[in-house]
Amino acid sequence: MSPQQASVQSQQASLAPRQASPQPHQAHQAHQAHQVSPQPQQPPVPQATAHPGSAGEVPEGYTPTERDLPVIKRGDTVINRGDTLQVEVQEMPEPPPAPEGNSMGPLYVVGDVHGYLDELIAALAAEGLIDADGSWSAGNTRLWFLGDFTDRGPDGIGVIDLVMRLSAEAAAAGGYCKALMGNHELLLIGAKKFGDTPVNSGAGTATFQAAWLLNGGQRADMERLEDHHLQWMARLDAIEEEDGHLLVHSDTTAYLDYGDSIEEVNDTIREALTRNDADEYWDLFRKFTKRFAFRDDSGPAAVRELLDVYGGTRIVHGHSPIPYLLGEVGSEYDGDDDGRPVIEGPHVYADGLAIAMDGGVTMAGKLLVCQLPLGN
């Protein structure tokens, strides 16, 4: 994770490790350029009886910390929690075809990236959305990121720089590249703004700094975080609707607490972030760490409640890794390959009303980039 230049105009430099070997399938040969030398042992974080984002006890489905994630074997190779998988792209596909007339192009969504820049580059290239130089090549295609760009992986700031640059390039080509606010964006903003300032967690005091470190915060990301990154994150929408797909980051109904329309939810959250109130930030972060609202028997009803209020016929979310939604990875996971799901694409569930897009890249899964509607 090499330092970046402060200006937006120098975002191209975030892809510098690839310039000598532009082919997507060679992107991982430059992985060490994105790695950070092992950090000294972190100072101990004050221990509490509950996760810092909880209100009294560990909230249902809180975002697991890096230390919670399992060690996974693939064949005879042990893949540790921080390892980056090799993702090979055999050849550059053709860009998505542009529709006739003045209509917008096809719609794509990207699941949680969590700092895995090389995997993101390979996945976008595999869909023909970027070229061998990492530049937008999809014309008037529409691309939505579902949030969580940083933490756990090696180059979160590089991911943000890439998304910001692609946004400008896509707009110039007649398409767009947009992004939603994830709980890790809220966490990173809070850690930068408030640090060790105590906040009321509902179970005593906590701090954003402690929560950020527990949830995979990377010191190199914090060192490279600039004002333009913070401003960009703070302006992100929390919820949007495209072609009948209601796009959100978290599989929670907490969005209903912030308004009865998409516009009201986005305005309310953006206004809250301008007030620089640590407790208000914390409440946002706590609510958007919740998950699994659509998973069980009551899941279809929860999805329908959101669709009835905000529109759309299906909800598309990130946040909860698909292996967790399938119940195959968690506290009962024993490290064996037997029964471990192989994530190859989105998970459709809740009577077909919900599409999960977090393939679990932080746990040796797959970074998902998919066109909507799904071909099912």
C-alpha positions in Angstrom: 0.0 0.0 0.0 2.3 2.7 -1.3 1.4 6.4 -0.4 -0.8 8.2 -2.9 -0.6 11.9 -4.1 -3.1 14.2 -2.4 -4.9 15.5 -5.5 -7.7 13.7 -7.3 -5.9 14.3 -10.6 -3.1 11.9 -9.5 -5.5 9.0 -8.9 -4.0 7.3 -11.9 -1.0 6.6 -9.8 -3.0 4.1 -7.7 -2.7 1.7 -10.6 1.1 2.2 -11.1 2.1 -1.3 -10.0 0.2 -2.6 -13.1 1.7 -0.4 -15.7 4.6 -2.7 -16.5 2.3 -5.7 -16.8 -1.1 -4.4 -18.0 -2.8 -7.7 -18.6 -5.5 -8.4 -15.9 -4.3 -12.0 -15.3 -0.9 -10.6 -14.3 -2.3 -8.1 -11.9 -1.5 -10.3 -8.9 2.1 -10.5 -9.8 2.3 -6.9 -8.6 0.3 -7.7 -5.4 3.3 -6.9 -3.2 3.2 -3.4 -4.4 -0.2 -3.0 -2.7 0.9 -4.9 0.5 1.9 -3.1 3.6 4.9 -4.3 5.6 3.7 -6.0 8.8 2.8 -3.4 11.3 4.1 -3.5 14.9 1.8 -5.1 17.3 -1.1 -2.8 17.8 -1.6 -1.2 21.3 -4.1 -3.2 23.3 -7.7 -2.1 22.8 -9.7 -1.7 26.0 -11.6 -4.9 26.5 -15.4 -4.8 26.9 -18.0 -7.4 27.4 -19.6 -6.6 24.0 -18.5 -5.5 20.5 -17.9 -1.7 20.4 -20.8 -1.3 18.0 -23.3 -3.1 20.2 -25.9 -1.8 22.6 -25.5 -4.0 25.6 -24.6 -7.2 23.9 -23.2 -8.4 20.7 -25.8 -7.2 18.1 -27.3 -9.8 15.9 -25.1 -10.2 12.9 -22.4 -7.6 13.7 -19.6 -7.3 11.2 -17.0 -9.9 12.3 -13.5 -8.7 13.0 -10.5 -10.1 11.0 -9.6 -12.3 14.0 -13.1 -14.0 13.7 -12.6 -15.0 10.1 -11.6 -18.7 9.5 -8.5 -20.1 7.9 -9.6 -21.9 4.7 -7.9 -24.5 2.7 -8.1 -24.6 -1.1 -6.8 -28.0 -2.2 -3.5 -28.5 -0.4 -2.9 -24.8 0.1 -3.8 -23.0 3.3 -5.3 -19.6 2.6 -4.9 -17.3 5.6 -7.3 -14.5 6.4 -5.0 -11.8 5.0 -4.0 -13.6 1.8 -4.9 -12.4 -1.6 -6.2 -15.1 -4.0 -4.9 -15.4 -7.6 -7.7 -14.4 -10.0 -6.8 -15.2 -13.6 -8.4 -13.6 -16.6 -7.5 -15.5 -19.7 -8.4 -12.8 -22.2 -10.0 -9.4 -22.4 -13.8 -9.8 -23.2 -15.6 -7.4 -25.4 -17.2 -4.4 -23.5 -20.9 -4.7 -22.9 -22.9 -3.7 -26.1 -24.4 -0.3 -26.0 -28.2 -0.2 -26.6 -29.7 1.5 -29.6 -31.0 5.0 -29.3 -30.3 7.3 -26.3 -31.1 4.9 -23.5 -28.5 4.0 -20.9 -26.4 0.9 -21.1 -26.6 -2.3 -19.0 -26.6 -2.2 -15.3 -23.8 -3.8 -13.1 -23.3 -4.1 -9.4 -20.2 -4.7 -7.3 -20.2 -6.4 -3.9 -18.0 -5.5 -0.9 -14.3 -4.9 -1.9 -12.7 -4.3 1.5 -9.3 -3.1 0.1 -8.7 -6.0 -2.4 -7.7 -3.7 -5.3 -6.1 -6.4 -7.4 -9.2 -8.6 -7.2 -11.4 -5.6 -8.1 -9.3 -4.8 -11.2 -9.4 -8.4 -12.3 -13.2 -8.7 -11.8 -14.0 -5.4 -13.6 -11.7 -6.5 -16.5 -13.4 -9.9 -16.7 -16.7 -8.2 -17.4 -15.2 -5.8 -20.0 -15.8 -2.7 -17.8 -12.2 -1.6 -17.8 -9.4 -2.1 -20.3 -5.9 -3.5 -19.8 -4.8 -0.1 -18.6 -7.5 0.0 -15.9 -9.5 2.7 -17.7 -13.2 2.7 -18.3 -14.1 0.9 -21.4 -17.8 0.3 -21.1 -19.3 3.3 -22.7 -22.7 4.2 -21.3 -22.9 1.2 -19.0 -24.1 1.9 -15.4 -22.1 0.6 -12.5 -23.0 0.6 -8.8 -20.7 -0.2 -6.0 -22.6 -1.4 -2.9 -20.1 0.0 -0.3 -17.4 -1.2 2.0 -14.3 -0.2 0.1 -11.8 -0.3 2.9 -10.6 -2.3 6.0 -9.3 -5.9 6.2 -7.7 -5.8 2.7 -4.4 -4.4 1.7 -5.3 -1.2 -0.3 -8.6 0.5 0.7 -7.5 3.9 -0.4 -6.4 2.5 -3.7 -9.9 1.1 -4.2 -11.4 4.5 -3.4 -9.1 6.3 -5.8 -10.0 3.8 -8.6 -13.7 4.2 -8.0 -13.4 8.0 -8.0 -11.4 8.0 -11.3 -13.8 5.5 -13.0 -16.7 7.7 -12.0 -15.2 10.6 -13.9 -14.3 8.4 -16.9 -17.7 6.8 -17.1 -19.5 10.1 -17.0 -17.3 11.4 -19.9 -18.2 8.2 -21.9 -22.0 8.7 -21.3 -22.4 6.1 -18.6 -21.8 6.3 -14.9 -20.0 4.7 -12.0 -21.6 5.4 -8.6 -21.3 4.1 -5.1 -23.4 3.6 -1.9 -22.4 4.3 1.7 -21.4 1.1 3.6 -21.0 0.7 7.3 -17.2 0.7 6.9 -17.3 4.1 5.2 -19.1 5.4 8.3 -16.5 3.6 10.5 -13.5 5.1 8.7 -15.0 8.6 8.7 -15.7 8.3 12.4 -12.3 7.0 13.2 -10.7 9.9 11.3 -12.9 12.6 12.8 -13.4 11.4 16.4 -10.5 9.0 17.1 -10.6 8.1 20.8 -13.4 10.4 21.7 -15.8 8.4 23.9 -19.2 7.8 22.5 -22.4 6.4 24.1 -22.7 2.8 22.9 -25.7 2.0 25.1 -23.4 -0.3 27.2 -21.0 2.3 28.5 -18.4 4.1 26.5 -16.7 3.1 23.3 -14.6 4.8 20.6 -14.5 4.8 16.8 -10.8 4.2 16.9 -11.2 1.0 18.9 -14.1 -0.2 16.7 -12.2 0.5 13.5 -9.1 -1.5 14.6 -11.3 -4.4 15.7 -13.1 -4.4 12.4 -9.9 -4.7 10.3 -8.8 -1.1 10.1 -5.5 -0.7 8.2 -3.1 1.9 9.5 -1.7 2.6 6.0 -5.2 3.5 4.8 -5.5 6.0 7.7 -2.1 7.5 6.8 -3.2 7.9 3.2 -6.7 9.2 3.9 -7.1 12.7 2.5 -9.8 15.3 2.8 -11.1 14.6 -0.7 -11.6 10.9 0.2 -13.6 12.0 3.3 -15.7 14.4 1.4 -16.4 11.9 -1.3 -17.5 9.2 1.2 -19.7 11.6 3.2 -21.6 12.5 0.0 -22.5 8.9 -0.9 -26.1 7.8 -1.1 -27.3 5.2 1.3 -30.1 3.7 -1.0 -31.1 3.9 -4.6 -33.4 2.2 -7.1 -32.4 1.1 -10.6 -34.5 -0.8 -13.1 -36.7 -2.3 -10.3 -33.7 -3.2 -8.1 -33.6 -1.5 -4.7 -29.8 -1.1 -4.0 -28.6 -0.9 -0.4 -25.5 -1.9 1.4 -26.8 -3.6 4.6 -29.4 -6.4 4.8 -31.3 -4.5 7.5 -34.5 -2.6 7.8 -32.7 0.3 9.6 -33.2 2.5 6.5 -36.8 2.9 7.5 -35.6 4.9 10.5 -34.3 7.7 8.2 -37.2 8.4 5.9 -40.2 7.3 3.9 -38.6 7.9 0.5 -35.2 7.3 -1.1 -34.5 11.0 -1.3 -35.5 11.5 2.4 -33.2 8.7 3.6 -30.2 10.0 1.6 -30.8 13.6 2.7 -31.3 12.7 6.4 -28.0 10.6 6.5 -26.0 13.3 4.6 -27.3 16.0 6.9 -26.4 13.9 10.0 -22.8 13.6 8.7 -22.5 17.3 8.4 -23.3 17.9 12.1 -20.1 16.2 13.4 -21.8 14.8 16.3 -19.9 11.7 17.5 -22.9 10.0 19.1 -25.0 10.6 16.0 -22.3 9.1 13.8 -22.1 6.1 16.2 -25.8 5.5 16.0 -25.6 5.4 12.2 -22.7 3.0 12.3 -24.4 0.8 14.9 -27.6 0.5 12.9 -25.9 -0.2 9.6 -23.8 -3.0 11.1 -27.0 -5.0 11.6 -27.6 -7.9 9.2 -29.6 -11.0 8.4 -33.0 -9.2 8.3 -33.9 -11.1 5.1 -32.5 -14.5 5.9 -35.0 -16.4 8.1 -38.7 -17.1 7.8 -39.5 -13.4 8.4 -37.1 -12.4 5.7 -39.5 -12.1 2.8 -41.8 -9.8 4.8 -38.9 -7.6 5.8 -37.9 -7.3 2.1 -41.5 -6.5 1.1 -41.6 -3.8 3.7 -38.6 -2.0 2.2 -39.9 -2.5 -1.3 -43.4 -1.2 -0.4 -41.9 2.0 1.0 -39.0 2.7 -1.4 -40.1 0.9 -4.6 -38.6 -1.8 -6.7 -39.3 -5.5 -7.1 -36.1 -6.9 -5.7 -33.5 -5.8 -3.1 -29.8 -6.1 -3.9 -27.3 -5.8 -0.9 -23.8 -6.5 0.2 -22.5 -6.5 3.8 -23.3 -10.1 4.8 -20.9 -12.6 3.2 -22.8 -15.2 1.3 -21.1 -18.1 3.3 -22.6 -16.6 6.4 -26.0 -16.3 4.8 -25.8 -19.9 3.8 -24.9 -20.8 7.4 -21.9 -22.7 6.2 -19.2 -20.5 7.8 -19.5 -19.2 11.3 -18.8 -20.3 14.8 -19.4 -23.9 13.9 -16.9 -23.9 11.1 -14.1 -26.4 11.8 -11.7 -25.6 8.9 -12.5 -28.6 6.8 -13.2 -28.3 3.1 -16.1 -30.7 3.3 -19.4 -28.8 3.0 -17.8 -25.4 2.5 -19.7 -23.5 -0.2 -17.9 -22.4 -3.3 -19.2 -18.9 -4.1 -19.4 -18.5 -7.9 -22.2 -15.8 -8.0 -24.9 -13.9 -6.2 -27.1 -15.6 -3.7 -30.9 -15.2 -4.4 -33.1 -15.9 -1.4 -36.1 -14.6 0.6 -38.6 -16.0 -1.9 -36.5 -14.7 -4.7 -36.9 -11.1 -3.5 -33.3 -10.5 -2.2 -29.9 -10.8 -4.0 -26.8 -11.0 -1.8 -23.6 -9.7 -3.5 -20.9 -10.1 -0.9 -19.0 -13.1 -2.1 -16.7 -13.1 0.9 -13.4 -11.8 -0.6 -12.0 -11.3 2.9 -12.5 -15.0 3.6 -11.0 -16.5 0.5 -14.3 -16.1 -1.4 -15.0 -14.2 -4.6 -15.4 -10.5 -5.3 -18.6 -10.3 -7.3 -19.3 -8.1 -10.3 -22.6 -9.0 -11.9 -25.0 -7.7 -14.5 -28.6 -7.1 -13.5 -31.2 -8.5 -14.0 -29.7 -11.8 -13.2 -30.1 -14.5 -15.8 -32.2 -16.9 -13.8 
